[in-house]
């Protein structure tokens, strides 16, 4: 059923991390994740988009009619002149790149008006150190989007690692693998709770994200990655659970942009 397929993003992202290979040019190690690459962010954004397409009928119909398109790492200038590179954006087309439709439904292209913007973050190691930075970057993301367009749907998603050991690509200095050790599940739990402080808005004149999710994975950056669904990961029904995130975007989209033409 479309609904079942619409919530598989986190599971499929863990599978993507398990099979992704980022070779170390000097020491020959193979990493699943590299902080200097945006391959993981692109993969996550495409999975979020695929899930939204499955779950949101108006979005699907508008995409098939080429009335909306998507961009990944989309450079956008809002009407107020603010510029931002959006990890994932869905909006009306300025230009369509008819290469191939994602999930057979939506073309990439250059966006005229942003209807949905999603900021994607990852915290794989050094949880404590990256807490304030990730929180600030997420916060400024919904502010810029809503200053540019009050109606636009601003979403955010963070992947948090719960693995006790992590092979950080930036710490490998020899043929011997350097392990970063984390106090888990404590480090992941603190990050999940910290991000629960991000404001969520329920109306167009509110302040905050329209939808936000934290996804927890168990990734040592060498072996397979598993999706972590037990606490401290958000639980079904929580406002930062992935299913809630998709549902909130779908409902806001149907209400604000579901009428045609856009």
VENLIN-V863001 format. One record per helix or strand of 3 or more residues. SS is the DSSP state (2 for helix, 1 for strand). FROM is the first residue (numbers start at 1). TO is the last residue. Records with the same first field share a line. If there is no record, write none. Layout:
SS->FROM-TO ; FROM-TO
//
This chain:
2->2-5 ; 9-19 ; 39-55 ; 57-64 ; 127-148 ; 169-171 ; 186-195 ; 242-257
1->69-77 ; 83-102 ; 106-123 ; 153-161 ; 211-218 ; 226-228
//
